[in-house]
Amino acid sequence: MLMLGENLMKKTINDLAVFGGMPAFDKQLYVYRPNIGDRARLLKRFNQILDSRWFTNDGPVIKEFEQRIADLVGVKHCIAMCNGTVALEIAIKALGMEGEVIVPSFTFIATAHALQWQGITPVFCDINPRTHTLDPLKVEQAITRRTTGIIGVHVWGHTCDIDALAEIAAGHGLKLLFDAAHAFACSYQGRMIGSFGDAEVFSFHATKFFNTLEGGAVATNDSELAKKLRSMRNFGFTGYDEVSYIGTNGKMNEISAAMGLTSLESLDEFIEVNRRNYLGYRAELREIAGARVLAYDETERCNYQYIVLELEEAFTQVVSRDELWRILMAENVMARRYFYPGCHRMEPHRSNLPGLLLPETDRLAERVLCLPTGTAVTESDIEIICQLLKLIIGNAGELRRLLDGLGASFKSAL
Ligand code: T4K
């Protein structure tokens, strides 16, 4: 008997949807659809909040949520915020960063915007192509008299070289902040992410494996900083009629915190599904020449939330990453080109820094694709995606000839 999965399997390049075949999936498969914990418990919490008529401003659910996160990551303070971007902005402000701050360009644009938004110049630094995170040697070279801080990004949950960055920051009297948007529930040398540097920032956006609908948090062991962060997320208030700092409205609401508490109860399950998917992709694509799935360091705690396909130049010289991306989208595999083209090639930085060369960032940004995972993706979905990738990557020459035959219509859609 033919299994459903086998039915969807494509045998030849001509079967691809881009050449007129049926798409491999009849509905779109996204990189990460939101995870949802136990609905009954979630709705019970929502009802309790509605009954209590306490919706925001440091309510009881937020307080419980913050304590649970702080306990989980082993940090003194967790300050929940309305999203990761505002959490970054407030952390940058509270740390007193100004002038220039060194950041990777290979990150989501929010990291750079959080600086530029408050008139601080992001100084883009190249990455280590193996880890995709800041190259400490290049960080050291980027320091000037105007530098006040470094923001390392734990891209894909792969942690930065924290020891090296901490040494550089200490040696030059710089603030050290980590954008840990991808690294909730991950560890570095056995210690949970959240307690490194002066502070670390999480994102709990809907597309993160652990979500609060929208949300984020700053984690820190510095009690003075924590007090300032709490005040700054609430307009700078330090008493009923007392304002001590410039502040903003960065508060998380009770409904988001309830989503967070419920998601926390399923955290291990979410990670287990991510790991199952990751191992599925790794096993299926182990033999493939021309691409590899970026490996997680399994000696550490990982959340396995990003499946990063790294294409080798031997393949991209024949078929570009963008062509592969378009071919997959035609099959309803909605892969993403994170973090193409790199922040330094987006406005306003592209115009401000026309001559900036970040060769590793440029090379990597042309070679990676994030693939669908999470609880909305099944093992059989992964088998089909991998079969497509094997068919495409294993027949690059033939694919090239057929793509050339498609002419301008395919090229203009890239
Ligand atoms: N720093 C870093 C390193 C980050 O990666 C991010 C955010 C931040 C800071 C800032 O944190 P937040 O302020 O966002 O808390 C997404 C997310 O919006 C963003 O949170 C994330 N990083 C970034 C890497 O990815 P897009 O433009 O890819 O989102 P979108 O709308 O295309 O959605 C992604 C996938 O999820 C799609 O494949 C569709 C699906 N989806 C999306 C939503 C919102 C759903 O199925 N349901 C949904 O509700 O940015």
Residues whose N, C-alpha, C, O or C-beta is under 5 A from the ligand:
A	BS01	T4K	Y30 V31 Y32 R33 P34 N83 G84 T85 T107 F108 A110 T111 D179 A181 S203 F204 H205 A206 T207 G215 G216 M334
